[in-house]
Amino acid sequence: MPHRLSYALGLLLLTSLNGCSWQAQPPPLAQQRYDLLDMDGDGVINQRDNCASTLSGAQVSNEGCPSALTRTTLTPAVILFDNDQDVIRPNQQATIRTAIRKLKNDPAMMVTLVGHTSSTASDQYNLALSQRRVQAVEQALRQAGIASNRISDDYRGERELKYQGEQELAHSHNRRVEIRYHSKVTQSVMRWHIYSVDRL
């Protein structure tokens, strides 16, 4: 019998006589210290995810928060005036009330008031008239509690006629103040992949 084989048998005999077992002890159970799941499927584990409900397909940072794109929407409204007048007509008060309600419901919304006139007087006179019309609308908004830093003024006079011609109907639509609402809309930037389709 070769020397190594006899040595192994002797060692086996010795350990069995001493009551030792060749059965290995089970390894200790590893305790998972971090949450490695990705519940919102954005590629960032829950442990590192600071934004737990990301829109599916959104481009995210290392902390799992989506990249945001902010754009400004502009929705105009119009207040009409009588010839050579800067007093808001009773039938235009509903537009003023709507403007006040919108501004109070959205504290981040801003407005630009753009004054216009018809072309029945001189350029200089019409520019001043458009300014007075804007001031009348601004005063109505401020009296309702809208802060002045949310209102911008712009006076155009007769430089941007909405309707051309000398008919009274055209003139009546040119005597106006446009309320241009500026509202910020934030949306997630989506990830690009080979199946993405550019939408024009």
C-alpha positions as CSV (number, residue, x, y, z in Angstrom):
1,M,0.0,0.0,0.0
2,P,1.5,3.3,-0.9
3,H,2.6,5.5,1.9
4,R,0.0,8.4,1.2
5,L,-3.0,6.1,1.1
6,S,-2.0,4.4,4.4
7,Y,-1.6,7.9,6.0
8,A,-5.1,8.9,4.8
9,L,-6.6,5.8,6.2
10,G,-4.8,6.2,9.5
11,L,-6.1,9.8,9.8
12,L,-9.6,8.7,9.0
13,L,-9.4,6.0,11.7
14,L,-8.0,8.4,14.2
15,T,-10.7,11.1,13.7
16,S,-13.5,8.5,13.9
17,L,-12.1,7.2,17.2
18,N,-12.0,10.7,18.6
19,G,-15.7,11.3,17.8
20,C,-15.1,13.9,15.1
21,S,-17.5,14.2,12.1
22,W,-16.6,15.0,8.5
23,Q,-20.0,16.8,8.1
24,A,-19.5,20.5,7.4
25,Q,-21.4,23.0,9.5
26,P,-24.0,25.1,7.5
27,P,-22.7,28.6,6.7
28,P,-24.2,31.5,8.6
29,L,-27.2,33.2,7.0
30,A,-26.3,36.5,5.4
31,Q,-28.4,39.4,6.6
32,Q,-29.4,41.7,3.8
33,R,-28.8,45.3,5.0
34,Y,-30.1,47.1,1.9
35,D,-33.3,47.0,-0.1
36,L,-32.1,45.8,-3.5
37,L,-35.5,45.7,-5.1
38,D,-36.6,48.3,-7.8
39,M,-40.3,48.8,-7.2
40,D,-40.8,51.5,-9.8
41,G,-38.6,49.8,-12.4
42,D,-36.5,52.8,-13.2
43,G,-33.2,51.0,-12.8
44,V,-32.3,52.4,-9.3
45,I,-32.7,50.1,-6.3
46,N,-35.1,51.2,-3.6
47,Q,-32.2,51.9,-1.1
48,R,-30.9,54.7,-3.4
49,D,-34.2,55.8,-4.9
50,N,-35.3,59.2,-3.7
51,C,-38.3,59.3,-6.0
52,A,-40.2,56.1,-5.4
53,S,-42.9,56.5,-8.1
54,T,-41.1,57.5,-11.3
55,L,-43.1,57.7,-14.5
56,S,-42.4,54.5,-16.5
57,G,-39.8,55.2,-19.2
58,A,-38.6,58.5,-17.7
59,Q,-35.0,59.5,-17.7
60,V,-33.7,59.4,-14.1
61,S,-30.7,60.5,-12.1
62,N,-28.5,58.3,-10.0
63,E,-30.9,58.9,-7.2
64,G,-33.9,57.7,-9.2
65,C,-35.5,61.1,-9.8
66,P,-36.8,62.0,-13.2
67,S,-35.3,64.8,-15.3
68,A,-37.9,67.6,-15.7
69,L,-38.6,69.9,-18.6
70,T,-40.4,73.1,-17.8
71,R,-42.3,74.9,-20.6
72,T,-44.6,78.0,-20.5
73,T,-48.0,77.8,-22.0
74,L,-49.8,81.0,-23.1
75,T,-53.6,81.2,-23.2
76,P,-55.0,84.6,-24.1
77,A,-58.3,86.2,-23.2
78,V,-59.7,89.5,-24.6
79,I,-61.5,92.5,-23.0
80,L,-63.2,94.8,-25.5
81,F,-63.6,98.6,-25.1
82,D,-65.8,101.3,-26.5
83,N,-64.4,103.9,-28.9
84,D,-62.0,106.3,-27.2
85,Q,-62.8,104.7,-23.8
86,D,-60.7,103.1,-21.1
87,V,-63.6,102.0,-18.8
88,I,-64.2,98.3,-18.6
89,R,-67.7,97.6,-20.0
90,P,-70.2,95.7,-17.8
91,N,-70.4,92.9,-20.4
92,Q,-66.6,92.4,-20.1
93,Q,-66.6,91.9,-16.3
94,A,-67.0,88.1,-16.7
95,T,-63.6,88.0,-18.4
96,I,-62.1,89.9,-15.5
97,R,-63.7,87.6,-13.0
98,T,-62.3,84.6,-14.9
99,A,-58.8,86.1,-14.8
100,I,-59.0,86.7,-11.1
101,R,-60.2,83.1,-10.5
102,K,-57.4,81.6,-12.6
103,L,-54.7,83.7,-10.9
104,K,-56.0,82.8,-7.4
105,N,-56.2,79.1,-8.3
106,D,-52.6,79.0,-9.6
107,P,-50.3,81.2,-7.5
108,A,-47.4,80.6,-10.0
109,M,-49.4,81.9,-12.9
110,M,-48.4,85.3,-14.4
111,V,-50.2,87.6,-16.8
112,T,-49.2,90.1,-19.4
113,L,-51.7,92.8,-20.3
114,V,-51.3,94.0,-23.9
115,G,-53.3,97.1,-24.9
116,H,-54.5,97.8,-28.4
117,T,-56.6,100.4,-30.2
118,S,-58.3,100.9,-33.5
119,S,-56.7,103.2,-36.1
120,T,-59.2,106.1,-35.8
121,A,-56.8,108.6,-34.2
122,S,-53.1,109.5,-34.3
123,D,-50.4,106.9,-33.4
124,Q,-49.3,108.9,-30.3
125,Y,-52.9,109.3,-29.0
126,N,-53.7,105.6,-29.6
127,L,-50.5,104.5,-27.8
128,A,-51.5,106.5,-24.7
129,L,-55.1,105.2,-24.9
130,S,-53.9,101.6,-25.0
131,Q,-51.8,102.3,-21.9
132,R,-54.9,103.6,-20.1
133,R,-56.9,100.5,-21.0
134,V,-54.2,98.3,-19.7
135,Q,-54.1,100.3,-16.4
136,A,-57.8,99.9,-16.0
137,V,-57.6,96.1,-16.3
138,E,-54.5,96.0,-14.0
139,Q,-56.4,98.0,-11.4
140,A,-59.3,95.6,-11.5
141,L,-56.9,92.7,-10.9
142,R,-55.0,94.4,-8.1
143,Q,-58.3,95.4,-6.3
144,A,-59.2,91.7,-6.2
145,G,-55.9,91.0,-4.4
146,I,-53.6,90.0,-7.3
147,A,-50.0,91.1,-6.6
148,S,-48.6,93.6,-9.0
149,N,-45.4,91.6,-9.5
150,R,-47.5,88.9,-11.3
151,I,-48.8,91.4,-13.9
152,S,-46.7,92.8,-16.8
153,D,-47.9,95.7,-19.0
154,D,-47.4,96.1,-22.7
155,Y,-48.9,98.9,-24.9
156,R,-49.2,98.5,-28.7
157,G,-51.6,101.2,-29.7
158,E,-52.7,100.6,-33.3
159,R,-49.5,98.8,-34.3
160,E,-51.1,95.3,-34.2
161,L,-54.6,95.6,-35.6
162,K,-56.5,92.3,-35.3
163,Y,-58.8,93.2,-38.1
164,Q,-58.0,95.4,-41.1
165,G,-60.5,97.8,-42.7
166,E,-62.5,100.9,-41.8
167,Q,-65.7,99.2,-40.9
168,E,-67.0,99.6,-37.4
169,L,-67.0,95.9,-36.8
170,A,-63.2,95.8,-37.4
171,H,-62.6,98.8,-35.2
172,S,-64.7,97.4,-32.3
173,H,-62.5,94.2,-32.3
174,N,-59.3,96.2,-32.3
175,R,-60.2,98.2,-29.2
176,R,-59.0,95.6,-26.7
177,V,-56.7,94.4,-24.0
178,E,-55.4,90.9,-24.3
179,I,-54.8,89.0,-21.0
180,R,-52.0,86.6,-21.7
181,Y,-51.8,83.9,-19.1
182,H,-48.3,82.4,-18.5
183,S,-48.4,79.0,-16.8
184,K,-45.4,76.7,-16.2
185,V,-46.0,73.1,-16.9
186,T,-43.4,70.5,-15.8
187,Q,-43.1,67.1,-17.5
188,S,-40.7,64.3,-17.3
189,V,-37.9,63.8,-20.0
190,M,-38.3,60.3,-21.4
191,R,-35.4,57.9,-22.1
192,W,-34.4,57.3,-25.7
193,H,-34.0,53.7,-26.9
194,I,-34.0,52.0,-30.2
195,Y,-37.8,51.8,-30.3
196,S,-38.4,55.5,-29.5
197,V,-40.3,57.5,-32.1
198,D,-39.8,61.2,-32.5
199,R,-43.1,63.0,-32.3
200,L,-43.2,66.3,-34.2
